[in-house]
């Protein structure tokens, strides 16, 4: 008998530029238009999905965005290929059961200042920085399974936060300096430097 109501979920994996991270893409929206970075088990409270993923001993951090989950493995775990089948099966079952991915109420409690959402008290330069991140940077880094969030702007210096596969990835620093800093300086003359901190 065919079960109705719940669609069949398929999950495929994509390599990211960071060898420690793997992107698991679903044929279903998990967190439409948003992303959340859960760098350790202690921070996993807003996501029931992440809480269960952390029960795998090899998972170090979880990043959830529109239709994918980026997982970072512990350094001790030899090879992604050994653990991918178990993770894919887990995600497939979890999503087919229609369980909650992110609990918005918990997210609201945790929401800190690091976000690309323009707020009323942002000055003109900060507004332009956030819009640039949202429109140009976000789509590109999401393809690689990560996110870059605005943290602060002061006297020509933009401070960003690297999340998901961007966090701790050697090539993300190059992307940041060559790509994002160059673009920001061109489009926002007030910006002199872009720096980043991984969470």
N, C-alpha and C positions, 0 to 999 in steps of 0.2 A: 504494500500500500504506500502511496506517495504522501508524504507529510505536506500539508498545505500551510500557508501563512509565513513560514520562515524560508527565505531564499537560500539556495545553496551558495555557500561562501567558498571562494577560491582565494588562495594566498600564494603570491609568488615573491621570490626574494630578489633584491638588487644589491650588488656590491656598492659600497660608498667609497669616497676617496680615503676614508679612515679604515685601515685593516681591522681594527678592533670592533668596528660597527657594521651591522647588517640591517638593511631596510626590508621590512616585511610589508608588502603592499596587498591590500584587500580590494575585492571588487564591490566594496560597500563603503560609504562614508562613515568614519569613526568619530571624527571631531571636526565637522564642516567649518572651513574658514578659520580655524583656530589651531593653536598648538600648545602643548604643555610639556615642560621638561621636568623629569623626576630623576634627579641625579643620584639618589640613593633610596634605600628602602624606607628610611625615616620620612622622606618627602612624598611617599606614594599615597598618602591618605586620600587625596582628591580623586584617585583613579582606582576603582575596584579591579580593573584589568591589570594595571601595573602591580597592584598588591599581589595578585596571583602570579604574575610573571616573575616577581622577585623570589618566588618560592623555588625557581630553578637556581641551583647553586652557582651556575656560571654567568648569571646576569648581573652586571654591575650598575647599569643605568638604563632608563626607559624614556623615550621621547615619543609622544603621540601627536600626530598632525592629521590633516583632513582625511586621507584614506590610507594612512600607513603608520606603522610603529617602527621606530629605529631602536635597536637594542645594542648596547655596548657590552661586550663580554669581558670577563676578568682575564688578566694577563696569563693566568695559569691554564686557561682553557686552550687546548692545543689548536683546534681547528673548527671553524664554523661548520664545515661539512658534516662533522660528527653530530652536531646538536640541532641543525636546521630542521630535520624531519619532525623531531619531537615538538619544537616550537610551532611549526606550521600546523601540526595536528591540534595542538592546544588552542591556537588562535582560531582555527576553523570551528572547532567545537564550541568555543566560548561565544563567538559571534553568531553561530547558527542558533544557539540557545537564546540569543537576543539579550544577553546580560549587559548591564551598564558598563560603558567604557570610562566615562568621566562624570563625576558628580559635581554639577555646577555650583551647588551651595558651598561645597568645600573649597572649590577654586576661588570663589568670591572672598572667602575668609583669607586665603593665602595670597591673593593678588597683590603684588608689590608694585613699586614704582616702575619696574623694568617692563615696559610694554611700548609697542609702537603706536598705540592709540593716542591720537592727539587729544589733549585735555585743554579745558578753557584757559588755564593759566600758563600754558606754554607760550614762550615768546616766539616771534616770527621765525627765527633761525631754527629753533627746535621743531616747530611745525613742519618746516621744509625738510629737515633731516628725517623726521618720522615718515613723511609722505614718500620720500625717496626710498627708504628702507622697505616700506610696505609695497610700493609699486614695482621696484626694480630688483631689490636684493632678495626679498622673501621668495618670489617664485623660483629664482635660480638656486638658492641654497636648499629649498624644500626638495628639489629634484635629487639632491645628494643626501637627503634624509636629515637635514638639520634646520636650525633657525638662528637668526641673529636679532637680538632685541636691543632696543635703545636703553641705555642706562643713565647717562648724564651728558651735559654739554657745558663746558666752561671755558671761556677765553680762547676760543678757536679749537679746543680739543674735544673730540667726540669719544665717549666711552661706550663701548658696545659689549653685550654679553653673548658668548657663543654657546649654543645648545645643541643637543642631539649629536649627530655625527660631526658637527663643526667643533664640538668641545674636545680639545686634546688632539685634534687632527693637524698634522704638520702642514698640509697644503692649505688649510683654512687661513693660516696666517699670511700666506702669499696672496690668497684671494683677497684677504682683508686689506693688505697694504697696497697691492698692485691694482686690484679692481675697485674696491669700495672707496678707499681713500682718494684714488684718482678721480673717480666719478663725483664724489662729494665736493672735492676742491673745485672741480669744473663747474658744477651746478650750483654750489653754495659757496660763494667766494669767502664768506666769513670763516669757513672751516680750514684750519691749518694742519690738523693731524687727526688720525683716527687710531684709537687703541682698543684693545679688547681684553676682556678677562674671561677665562673659562670659569664655569661655575664651580 
